[in-house]
């Protein structure tokens, strides 16, 4: 038995990057062959791809976890590690990706549209890539970054041009069946259909899709029935069609009260994709006029409905009376709506350059540590993740990178003192100033810099630090 699933929660985990390799070339009569450690491979991504042949999220209901492959570690002889395998999941056209909090991440419309749900981690650089004029034979390599892990919500919003609204057994499924090639399950149920139905209609040269919304009954906005669970399927519709049962045997119902009840429920629904359903064009279909009493009732209520400015069509799905006029009227409204919308442009890549005054990080006091500071920024946090803290040379390299970025100087200006805790990402360090700015702030009061004002007072240790800093600023590492 097939099932229709239009909302699922998925758990995606991209692959981690492979570690770089620390290796030295060894060959007979060449004891110092130089570093030759290769880079680690990048981790695989988890990608969502729109496929027009997929119509439900059922597969994700049973298999909600996706794990991409991790990159392999680099090797000696400048051999780079293999890239992790990327996982591609096919989703229906009209799938909306949201965060667990309900914030829309992306709206996937159009066959072939791709979205990277989880980004794979970068592979770490090997010591061959880290070699420079200042560091000719690094004895360390960078670690691979962990892949991105996310929980996402997938919701299917059908890409339909016309949406059919009506009480249970109003004839929505029958209307779709006779106007298109769709084959919904039809019977005189005392309850509602449990899944939306979608059909393709051809009217002259126009081709459009229609979808019904099951279970829209009074009280749906308070959780009664299933209507508001499926209203998302008509958020993209150009026109809404009220299908009214004129042959109902319920004494407390009539076409006018049915329309008023449906309009009330629509007014209580706010589309997450924007807009307002109350602004959409409306058409009223008075159904089942093949029954004599229903035809008389339709002729009686038609003037009152038209007085509200709503077009009215009397139809019978049993005899197909009035269906041709209805299909061409829908086609005209849909074509006018399509013509009013701007032509979709080709996919473009948007470049957002970094501001000229952006230092790449920011520093703020740590609310949990007295006298402590937190360093925010993608680059410092990424460098910390890539550092092997069991290797003292790697730790020193991290310190050089942070100093060149200006982190230590900024900490000193922010009032940091030797030994105060500084947190970068998931690591907390006891700050020991090593840059000239740190030494100046530690040895002297604010407003003076002995390197510029009184260079003869700088001690030997401070001159050495200043010389190393000048050399580091002049000789940037290749990976920067």
C-alpha positions in Angstrom: 0.0 0.0 0.0 1.5 3.3 -1.1 1.7 6.2 1.4 1.8 9.9 0.8 4.3 11.8 3.0 4.7 15.5 2.6 6.7 16.5 5.8 9.7 14.8 7.2 12.7 15.6 9.5 16.1 14.5 8.1 19.5 14.3 9.8 22.4 15.0 7.5 26.1 14.6 8.2 28.8 15.6 5.7 32.1 13.8 5.6 35.1 15.0 7.6 38.3 16.2 5.8 41.3 13.9 5.9 44.4 14.9 7.8 47.5 16.2 6.1 50.7 14.1 6.1 53.9 15.0 7.7 56.7 13.3 5.8 60.3 13.9 4.7 61.6 12.6 1.4 64.2 9.9 1.9 66.5 8.7 -0.8 70.0 7.2 -0.8 72.7 9.9 -0.7 69.9 12.5 -0.1 69.4 12.7 3.7 67.6 16.0 3.5 65.2 15.6 0.6 62.7 18.0 1.9 59.1 17.7 3.1 56.8 15.7 0.8 53.6 15.1 2.9 50.4 15.3 0.8 47.2 17.0 1.7 44.1 15.3 3.1 41.1 14.8 0.9 38.0 17.0 1.4 34.9 15.4 3.0 31.8 14.6 0.9 28.7 16.8 0.8 25.1 15.9 1.3 23.1 17.4 -1.6 19.4 17.7 -2.3 18.5 17.5 -6.0 15.0 18.2 -7.4 13.8 15.3 -9.6 10.5 15.7 -11.5 10.0 11.9 -11.3 9.8 12.0 -7.5 6.4 13.0 -6.0 6.5 12.2 -2.3 8.9 12.3 0.7 8.2 8.7 1.6 11.8 7.5 1.2 13.0 10.1 3.7 10.3 8.9 6.2 11.8 5.5 6.4 15.5 6.5 5.9 16.0 10.0 7.4 19.7 9.8 7.9 22.3 10.7 5.3 26.1 10.3 6.0 28.6 11.4 3.3 32.1 9.8 3.0 35.1 11.3 4.8 38.2 12.3 3.0 41.3 10.1 3.2 44.6 11.1 4.8 47.4 12.4 2.7 50.5 10.3 2.1 54.2 10.7 1.5 55.7 11.4 -1.9 53.2 14.3 -2.2 50.2 12.0 -2.5 47.0 13.7 -1.7 44.2 11.8 0.1 41.0 10.8 -1.8 37.9 13.0 -1.6 35.0 11.6 0.4 31.9 10.4 -1.5 29.1 12.9 -1.9 25.5 11.8 -1.2 22.8 13.0 -3.4 19.1 12.8 -2.4 16.4 13.3 -4.9 13.4 15.4 -3.7 10.1 16.4 -5.4 9.7 19.6 -7.2 8.3 22.2 -4.7 10.2 20.9 -1.6 10.8 23.6 1.0 13.8 23.1 3.4 13.3 24.6 6.9 15.2 24.6 10.2 13.7 22.8 13.1 12.6 26.2 14.4 10.5 26.8 11.2 12.8 29.2 9.4 12.9 28.7 5.6 16.4 27.8 4.3 15.7 27.3 0.6 12.7 26.7 -1.7 13.6 24.0 -4.3 11.6 24.5 -7.5 12.6 23.3 -10.9 14.1 20.1 -12.2 17.8 19.8 -11.4 17.9 22.5 -8.7 20.6 21.6 -6.2 21.1 22.6 -2.5 24.1 21.6 -0.4 22.3 20.5 2.9 25.6 19.7 4.7 29.1 20.9 3.6 32.0 18.5 3.8 35.0 19.4 5.9 38.2 20.7 4.3 41.2 18.4 4.1 44.3 19.4 6.2 47.4 20.6 4.4 50.5 18.4 4.4 53.9 19.6 5.5 54.9 20.1 1.8 52.2 22.7 1.4 53.2 24.4 4.7 56.8 24.8 3.7 58.0 28.3 3.2 61.2 30.3 3.2 60.9 30.8 7.0 59.9 27.2 7.7 61.7 25.0 5.2 60.9 21.6 6.8 57.8 21.6 8.9 57.5 18.7 11.3 53.7 18.8 11.4 50.6 18.9 9.2 47.2 20.3 9.6 44.2 18.2 10.7 41.1 17.8 8.6 38.0 19.7 9.5 34.9 17.9 10.7 31.9 17.9 8.3 28.8 19.9 8.9 25.9 18.1 10.8 22.4 19.5 10.6 18.8 18.6 11.3 16.4 19.9 8.6 12.7 19.7 7.9 11.5 18.9 4.4 8.0 20.1 3.4 6.4 19.4 0.1 4.4 22.3 -1.4 2.8 21.0 -4.6 3.6 23.1 -7.7 0.0 23.4 -8.9 -1.7 26.2 -10.8 -5.3 25.7 -9.5 -6.3 24.5 -6.0 -9.6 22.8 -5.3 -11.3 23.5 -2.0 -14.4 21.9 -0.6 -16.1 19.8 2.1 -15.6 16.1 2.1 -17.6 14.4 -0.7 -18.0 17.7 -2.6 -16.6 16.0 -5.7 -13.0 17.4 -5.8 -11.4 14.0 -6.6 -14.0 13.3 -9.2 -13.4 16.7 -10.8 -9.7 16.0 -11.0 -10.4 12.5 -12.5 -12.6 13.8 -15.3 -10.5 16.9 -16.1 -7.1 15.1 -16.2 -5.6 11.7 -16.4 -5.2 11.4 -12.7 -6.8 8.4 -11.0 -7.6 9.3 -7.4 -9.6 6.8 -5.3 -13.2 7.9 -5.4 -16.2 6.8 -3.3 -19.0 8.3 -1.3 -17.0 8.5 1.9 -18.5 10.0 5.0 -15.0 11.2 5.7 -12.3 13.0 3.8 -9.6 11.8 1.4 -6.4 11.6 3.3 -3.9 12.7 0.6 -3.8 15.6 -1.9 -4.4 14.6 -5.5 -2.6 16.3 -8.4 -3.7 16.3 -12.1 -2.6 17.9 -15.4 -5.2 19.6 -17.5 -5.0 20.5 -21.2 -7.3 23.3 -22.4 -6.5 24.3 -26.0 -2.9 25.3 -26.1 -2.7 25.8 -22.3 -1.5 23.1 -20.0 -1.8 23.5 -16.2 -2.0 21.5 -13.0 -4.7 21.2 -10.5 -4.6 19.9 -6.9 -7.2 19.4 -4.2 -6.9 20.1 -0.5 -8.6 17.3 1.5 -10.2 17.7 4.9 -10.8 21.5 4.9 -13.8 21.7 7.3 -15.0 24.2 9.9 -12.7 24.2 12.9 -9.6 23.1 11.0 -7.7 26.1 12.3 -8.3 24.8 15.8 -6.8 21.4 14.9 -10.0 19.7 13.7 -9.5 17.5 10.7 -6.5 17.6 8.3 -7.2 20.7 6.2 -4.6 23.1 7.5 -2.0 20.3 7.3 -2.5 20.2 3.5 -3.1 23.9 2.8 0.6 24.2 2.1 -0.1 22.5 -1.2 -2.0 25.4 -2.6 0.4 28.2 -1.5 1.7 28.4 -5.1 -1.7 28.3 -6.8 -2.8 31.1 -9.2 -6.5 30.5 -8.6 -8.6 28.8 -5.9 -11.7 26.9 -6.8 -14.5 26.4 -4.3 -16.2 23.0 -5.2 -19.7 23.1 -3.7 -21.9 20.0 -3.3 -25.4 21.1 -4.4 -26.8 17.6 -3.7 -25.9 17.2 -0.1 -28.5 15.7 2.2 -27.3 17.5 5.3 -30.1 19.9 6.5 -27.7 22.4 8.1 -25.6 23.0 5.0 -26.2 25.0 1.8 -23.8 26.4 -0.9 -23.6 29.9 0.6 -22.7 28.6 4.1 -20.2 26.2 2.7 -18.4 29.0 0.9 -18.4 31.2 4.0 -17.0 28.4 6.1 -14.2 27.7 3.6 -13.3 31.4 3.4 -13.2 31.7 7.2 -10.6 28.8 7.3 -8.5 30.3 4.5 -8.4 33.7 6.3 -6.9 32.0 9.4 -4.0 30.5 7.4 -0.8 32.4 6.7 1.3 31.0 3.9 4.9 30.6 4.9 6.1 31.4 1.4 4.6 34.8 1.6 1.5 36.5 0.2 -2.1 36.0 1.3 -4.6 33.4 0.1 -7.3 36.0 0.4 -5.8 37.9 -2.6 -5.9 34.9 -5.0 -8.6 34.8 -7.7 -11.7 32.7 -6.8 -14.0 30.5 -8.9 -17.1 28.8 -7.5 -18.1 25.4 -9.0 -21.6 24.2 -8.2 -21.2 20.5 -8.6 -23.6 17.5 -9.1 -26.2 19.4 -11.2 -27.1 16.0 -12.8 -29.4 15.7 -9.8 -32.6 17.7 -10.5 -32.8 19.1 -7.0 -29.1 20.1 -7.1 -29.7 21.9 -10.5 -32.6 23.9 -9.0 -30.5 24.8 -5.9 -27.6 25.9 -8.1 -29.9 28.2 -10.2 -31.3 29.6 -6.9 -27.9 30.5 -5.3 -26.1 31.6 -8.4 -27.2 35.3 -8.4 -26.2 35.7 -4.8 -22.7 34.3 -5.4 -22.2 36.4 -8.6 -23.2 39.4 -6.6 -20.0 38.8 -4.5 -18.0 39.2 -7.7 -17.2 35.5 -8.0 -17.5 33.6 -11.3 -19.8 30.6 -11.1 -19.8 27.4 -13.1 -22.5 24.7 -12.9 -20.9 21.3 -13.6 -21.6 17.6 -13.4 -18.7 15.2 -13.2 -21.1 12.3 -14.0 -22.3 13.8 -17.4 -19.3 16.1 -17.9 -21.7 19.1 -18.3 -20.0 22.5 -17.9 -16.4 21.0 -17.6 -15.2 22.4 -20.9 -16.2 26.0 -20.0 -14.6 25.5 -16.5 -11.3 24.2 -17.9 -10.9 27.1 -20.4 -11.9 29.7 -17.7 -9.2 28.3 -15.4 -6.7 28.3 -18.3 -7.4 32.0 -19.0 -6.8 33.1 -15.3 -3.7 31.0 -15.1 -2.2 32.3 -18.3 -2.9 35.9 -17.2 -1.1 35.2 -13.9 1.8 33.6 -15.6 2.1 36.6 -18.0 2.1 39.0 -15.0 5.1 37.3 -13.4 8.6 38.2 -14.4 10.4 35.7 -16.6 12.7 33.5 -14.4 16.4 34.4 -14.9 19.2 32.0 -15.3 20.8 30.9 -12.1 23.5 33.4 -11.0 26.2 33.2 -8.5 26.1 36.2 -6.1 29.5 37.4 -4.9 29.6 39.2 -1.6 33.2 40.6 -1.1 34.5 41.1 2.3 34.5 44.7 3.5 37.8 46.5 3.4 37.7 47.2 7.2 36.7 43.6 8.1 39.5 42.1 10.3 38.1 38.6 10.0 37.4 38.3 13.7 36.0 40.1 16.7 36.7 40.0 20.4 34.3 40.3 23.3 34.5 39.7 27.0 33.7 36.2 28.2 30.6 36.4 30.4 31.4 33.1 32.1 35.1 33.8 32.9 36.1 36.9 34.9 38.8 38.7 32.9 38.4 36.3 30.0 37.8 37.0 26.3 36.1 35.2 23.4 37.5 35.4 19.8 34.8 35.1 17.2 35.6 34.6 13.5 35.6 31.8 10.9 39.3 31.9 10.2 40.6 31.8 13.8 38.1 29.0 14.7 39.0 27.0 11.6 42.7 27.3 12.4 42.2 26.0 15.9 40.2 23.0 14.5 43.1 22.2 12.2 45.8 22.3 14.9 47.3 19.2 16.4 47.9 20.2 20.0 50.1 17.3 20.7 52.7 18.8 18.3 54.4 21.9 19.8 55.6 23.1 16.4 52.0 23.0 15.2 50.9 25.0 18.2 53.6 27.6 17.5 52.4 27.8 13.9 48.9 28.5 15.1 50.3 31.3 17.3 52.1 32.8 14.3 48.9 32.7 12.2 46.8 34.4 14.9 49.5 37.0 15.5 49.6 37.9 11.7 45.9 38.2 11.7 46.1 40.7 14.5 44.4 38.7 17.3 47.1 39.2 19.9 47.3 42.9 19.2 43.5 43.2 19.5 43.5 41.2 22.8 46.1 43.6 24.2 44.1 46.6 23.1 41.0 45.0 24.7 42.7 44.9 28.1 43.8 41.3 28.2 46.5 40.4 30.7 49.0 37.6 30.8 47.3 34.4 32.0 43.8 35.4 31.3 41.6 32.8 29.6 41.0 33.3 25.9 38.4 31.0 24.1 38.6 30.3 20.4 36.0 27.9 19.2 35.9 24.9 21.5 39.4 25.6 23.0 40.3 27.8 25.9 43.9 29.1 26.3 45.8 31.0 28.9 47.0 34.0 27.0 50.7 34.7 27.0 51.6 37.7 24.8 54.4 37.0 22.4 53.8 39.7 19.7 55.5 43.1 20.0 52.1 44.7 20.8 51.6 42.2 23.6 55.0 42.9 25.1 54.6 46.6 24.8 51.2 46.5 26.6 52.7 44.3 29.3 55.9 46.2 29.9 54.6 49.8 29.6 51.5 51.9 30.2 49.0 52.7 27.6 49.7 55.4 25.0 53.4 54.6 24.5 55.2 52.1 22.4 58.9 51.7 23.1 59.6 50.3 19.6 58.7 53.7 18.2 59.3 56.2 20.9 62.5 55.0 22.7 64.0 52.1 20.8 67.2 52.2 22.9 65.2 51.1 26.0 64.0 47.9 24.4 65.7 44.9 26.0 67.4 42.1 24.0 64.4 39.8 24.4 62.0 42.4 23.1 64.3 43.3 20.2 64.3 39.6 19.2 60.5 39.4 19.3 60.2 42.6 17.3 62.6 41.3 14.7 60.7 38.0 14.4 57.5 39.8 14.0 58.8 42.1 11.3 60.2 39.0 9.5 56.9 37.2 9.8 54.9 40.1 8.5 57.3 40.4 5.5 57.3 36.7 4.8 53.7 35.5 4.6 53.1 31.7 4.5 51.9 30.4 1.1 48.6 29.1 2.6 47.6 32.6 3.7 
